[in-house]
Amino acid sequence: MWIVLLMSLVVACAGDDGAASSTTTTSLATTTSTPSTTISTVGSTTSIAPVVTTTSLPETTTTTTSDELPGAPIDFGPGQGDTLAVIGVAHDDVLNLRAAPGADQQIVGEIPPTFDTLTALGETRELPGSFWVAVDYDGTPGWVNLRYVGYLGVTNDTTHIATEEGVPSADTMLDLGFMMADAVASVDPPSEIVLVVAPTVGDLGEVTYDVIGFADDAVRGLRVHVFGQPIDEAFTLESVEETALCGRGVDPSGACV
């Protein structure tokens, strides 16, 4: 059960460097030899013993072990090769891809709020108050806050549920979409409702909200995609699609696991 912890985290959203240690060993060996030199003179023989010194070159061995990434590695998190989507990031914002775990690390990329093909690299680290996962974003490796990524699950048409007590309408698509998102939000714990795709209006109006923060740790939330019919300067609900935002993965049917 790891994903509940993830909800405390931002892209917008701390860093603890690992310690490095090194050991250096130097040996210096000195030997002295006394070769014999003989000088002959008439009537005497004298041996002179000059001192010859041989010094070996220093032998230096350096071993360095360090964990340069902030935080501590943890065993849970997205598996290597898993496909992740950005979730809970506002339409006018981005998810920062950072060179190392932590909101104070260098930004190496900016990921759009509905990007859904991040590749997990199989590493997750824990910092005070946050978790960070290594991902590949279009060929650029980096780290993102785990709170803002998840697995896209199955998409269901829930229009029939939304219209059980009549067809909702609102003055704007923004309001109509929020009504649909609020209808599926959790009260305890309270959900966060995030506008991830701003409203557009043509033959139909369209808007998308992420509803994040459910009690079920397998389901991070829902992506609510709302269509409205413009009628008399208002918008009447045309259809609603809800996509599960999963925390631990999906099974072959698209259900959260």
C-alpha positions as CSV (number, residue, x, y, z in Angstrom):
1,M,0.0,0.0,0.0
2,W,2.1,2.8,-1.1
3,I,0.0,5.2,-3.1
4,V,-1.8,6.9,-0.2
5,L,1.5,8.4,0.9
6,L,1.9,9.8,-2.6
7,M,-1.0,12.2,-2.3
8,S,0.9,14.6,0.0
9,L,3.1,15.7,-2.7
10,V,3.8,18.9,-6.7
11,V,4.7,20.0,-9.8
12,A,5.0,22.2,-8.7
13,C,5.8,21.0,-5.3
14,A,12.8,18.3,-1.0
15,G,16.2,17.2,-1.0
16,D,18.7,15.3,1.1
17,D,22.1,14.5,-0.4
18,G,23.7,11.2,0.3
19,A,27.1,11.1,1.9
20,A,30.3,10.3,0.0
21,S,33.3,8.4,1.6
22,S,36.8,7.8,0.3
23,T,39.8,5.9,1.5
24,T,43.4,6.5,0.4
25,T,46.3,4.2,1.2
26,T,49.9,5.2,0.4
27,S,52.9,3.0,1.1
28,L,56.5,4.2,0.8
29,A,59.3,1.5,0.9
30,T,63.0,2.4,1.4
31,T,65.9,0.0,1.2
32,T,69.6,0.6,1.6
33,S,72.2,-1.5,0.0
34,T,76.1,-1.4,0.4
35,P,77.9,-2.5,-2.7
36,S,81.7,-3.0,-2.2
37,T,84.2,-0.9,-4.1
38,T,87.9,-1.8,-3.9
39,I,90.8,0.8,-4.4
40,S,94.3,-0.7,-4.6
41,T,97.4,1.3,-3.6
42,V,101.0,0.3,-3.1
43,G,101.2,-1.6,0.2
44,S,97.6,-1.3,1.2
45,T,94.1,-2.2,0.2
46,T,91.1,0.0,1.3
47,S,87.5,-0.9,1.0
48,I,85.1,2.1,0.6
49,A,81.4,1.5,1.1
50,P,79.4,4.2,-0.4
51,V,75.7,4.3,0.6
52,V,73.3,3.7,-2.3
53,T,69.6,4.4,-1.6
54,T,66.7,2.9,-3.6
55,T,63.2,4.4,-3.1
56,S,60.1,2.7,-4.5
57,L,57.4,4.9,-6.1
58,P,54.3,5.5,-3.9
59,E,51.5,3.1,-4.4
60,T,48.2,4.9,-4.1
61,T,44.8,3.2,-4.1
62,T,41.6,5.4,-3.9
63,T,38.2,3.9,-3.4
64,T,35.1,6.2,-3.5
65,T,31.6,5.1,-2.7
66,S,28.8,7.6,-2.8
67,D,25.1,7.9,-3.3
68,E,24.7,11.3,-4.9
69,L,20.9,11.3,-5.2
70,P,18.8,13.0,-2.5
71,G,16.6,10.9,-0.4
72,A,16.5,7.1,0.2
73,P,15.7,4.4,-2.2
74,I,12.4,2.5,-1.5
75,D,11.2,-0.9,-2.7
76,F,7.7,0.1,-3.9
77,G,6.7,2.3,-6.9
78,P,6.2,1.9,-10.6
79,G,8.0,-1.0,-12.2
80,Q,10.7,-0.6,-14.8
81,G,9.0,-0.2,-18.2
82,D,5.5,0.8,-16.9
83,T,3.7,3.4,-18.8
84,L,2.6,6.4,-16.6
85,A,0.3,9.4,-17.2
86,V,0.4,12.9,-15.7
87,I,-2.5,13.4,-13.4
88,G,-3.8,16.3,-11.3
89,V,-1.8,19.0,-13.1
90,A,-3.7,22.1,-14.1
91,H,-4.3,22.9,-17.8
92,D,-2.1,26.1,-17.5
93,D,0.8,24.4,-15.7
94,V,3.3,21.7,-16.4
95,L,4.9,18.8,-14.5
96,N,8.6,19.5,-14.0
97,L,11.0,16.8,-15.0
98,R,14.1,17.2,-12.7
99,A,17.6,16.0,-12.9
100,A,17.4,14.4,-9.4
101,P,14.7,13.8,-6.8
102,G,13.4,17.0,-5.1
103,A,11.6,20.2,-5.9
104,D,14.9,22.2,-5.6
105,Q,16.7,20.2,-8.3
106,Q,17.5,21.4,-11.8
107,I,14.5,21.3,-14.3
108,V,15.4,19.3,-17.4
109,G,12.0,19.1,-19.0
110,E,8.4,20.3,-18.8
111,I,5.7,17.7,-19.2
112,P,2.2,18.7,-20.4
113,P,-0.7,18.1,-18.0
114,T,-2.3,15.3,-20.0
115,F,0.8,13.5,-21.3
116,D,0.2,9.8,-20.9
117,T,3.3,7.9,-22.2
118,L,6.0,8.4,-19.6
119,T,8.1,5.3,-19.1
120,A,9.1,4.4,-15.6
121,L,12.7,3.5,-15.1
122,G,12.2,1.3,-12.0
123,E,13.6,3.7,-9.3
124,T,11.6,5.4,-6.5
125,R,13.1,7.5,-3.7
126,E,11.6,8.9,-0.6
127,L,12.3,12.5,0.6
128,P,10.7,14.2,3.6
129,G,7.1,14.6,2.7
130,S,7.3,13.3,-0.9
131,F,8.1,10.4,-3.2
132,W,10.0,10.7,-6.5
133,V,10.1,8.3,-9.4
134,A,12.6,8.1,-12.3
135,V,11.0,8.3,-15.7
136,D,11.8,8.8,-19.4
137,Y,10.0,11.7,-21.1
138,D,10.4,11.5,-24.9
139,G,14.0,10.3,-24.6
140,T,15.0,12.5,-21.6
141,P,15.5,10.8,-18.3
142,G,14.7,12.5,-15.0
143,W,12.6,12.5,-11.8
144,V,9.0,13.5,-11.2
145,N,6.9,13.9,-8.1
146,L,5.0,10.6,-7.7
147,R,1.9,12.4,-6.6
148,Y,1.5,13.7,-10.1
149,V,1.7,10.4,-12.1
150,G,-0.4,7.3,-12.3
151,Y,-1.8,4.6,-14.5
152,L,-4.8,5.3,-16.9
153,G,-7.4,2.7,-16.3
154,V,-10.6,1.8,-18.2
155,T,-12.9,4.6,-19.5
156,N,-16.6,4.3,-19.0
157,D,-19.6,6.3,-20.3
158,T,-21.4,7.4,-17.2
159,T,-24.0,9.7,-18.9
160,H,-26.9,7.5,-17.7
161,I,-25.8,8.0,-14.1
162,A,-25.5,11.8,-14.4
163,T,-28.9,12.1,-15.9
164,E,-30.9,9.8,-13.6
165,E,-32.6,12.8,-11.9
166,G,-32.8,15.0,-15.1
167,V,-30.4,16.5,-17.6
168,P,-28.1,18.9,-15.9
169,S,-27.3,22.3,-17.4
170,A,-25.1,25.3,-16.5
171,D,-24.3,28.8,-17.8
172,T,-20.8,27.8,-18.9
173,M,-19.0,24.5,-19.9
174,L,-16.6,25.3,-17.0
175,D,-19.5,25.2,-14.6
176,L,-21.1,22.1,-16.2
177,G,-17.9,20.2,-16.1
178,F,-17.3,21.1,-12.4
179,M,-20.8,19.9,-11.6
180,M,-20.0,16.5,-13.0
181,A,-16.6,16.3,-11.3
182,D,-18.0,17.4,-8.0
183,A,-20.7,14.7,-8.2
184,V,-18.0,11.9,-8.1
185,A,-15.6,13.7,-5.6
186,S,-14.9,12.1,-2.3
187,V,-15.9,13.9,0.9
188,D,-13.7,11.9,3.3
189,P,-10.9,12.3,2.4
190,P,-11.8,15.5,0.5
191,S,-11.0,15.3,-3.2
192,E,-9.1,17.8,-5.2
193,I,-10.8,18.9,-8.4
194,V,-8.3,20.1,-11.1
195,L,-9.1,21.6,-14.5
196,V,-6.7,19.7,-16.8
197,V,-8.2,20.7,-20.2
198,A,-9.7,24.1,-20.5
199,P,-13.2,24.4,-22.0
200,T,-13.7,24.6,-25.8
201,V,-16.9,25.4,-27.6
202,G,-18.0,24.4,-31.1
203,D,-21.0,22.3,-32.1
204,L,-20.5,20.9,-28.6
205,G,-18.7,22.3,-25.6
206,E,-16.0,20.1,-24.0
207,V,-14.0,20.2,-20.7
208,T,-11.9,17.8,-18.6
209,Y,-11.3,17.7,-14.9
210,D,-9.2,15.4,-12.7
211,V,-10.7,14.4,-9.4
212,I,-7.9,13.3,-7.1
213,G,-8.0,11.8,-3.6
214,F,-10.1,8.7,-3.0
215,A,-10.0,6.5,0.1
216,D,-9.2,3.4,-2.1
217,D,-5.5,3.5,-2.5
218,A,-5.8,1.5,-5.8
219,V,-7.8,4.3,-7.4
220,R,-6.1,7.6,-7.3
221,G,-9.1,9.3,-8.8
222,L,-11.1,9.9,-11.9
223,R,-10.6,11.9,-15.1
224,V,-14.0,13.4,-16.0
225,H,-14.5,14.3,-19.6
226,V,-17.7,16.3,-20.1
227,F,-19.5,17.3,-23.3
228,G,-22.3,19.9,-23.4
229,Q,-24.9,21.0,-25.9
230,P,-25.1,24.9,-26.2
231,I,-28.7,25.8,-25.9
232,D,-30.0,29.4,-25.3
233,E,-26.8,30.8,-23.9
234,A,-26.4,27.8,-21.6
235,F,-25.0,24.3,-21.8
236,T,-27.0,21.1,-21.3
237,L,-25.2,17.9,-20.6
238,E,-24.6,15.8,-23.7
239,S,-22.3,13.0,-22.3
240,V,-19.8,12.2,-19.6
241,E,-16.8,9.8,-19.8
242,E,-14.9,8.8,-16.7
243,T,-11.4,7.3,-16.8
244,A,-10.0,5.6,-13.7
245,L,-6.7,7.0,-12.5
246,C,-4.9,4.1,-10.9
247,G,-2.2,4.1,-8.3
248,R,-0.6,0.6,-8.5
249,G,-1.3,-0.5,-12.1
250,V,-4.1,-2.0,-14.2
251,D,-5.1,-5.5,-15.1
252,P,-5.7,-6.6,-18.7
253,S,-9.3,-5.3,-18.5
254,G,-8.2,-1.9,-17.5
255,A,-9.3,-2.1,-13.9
256,C,-7.1,-0.7,-11.2
257,V,-5.2,-3.3,-9.1
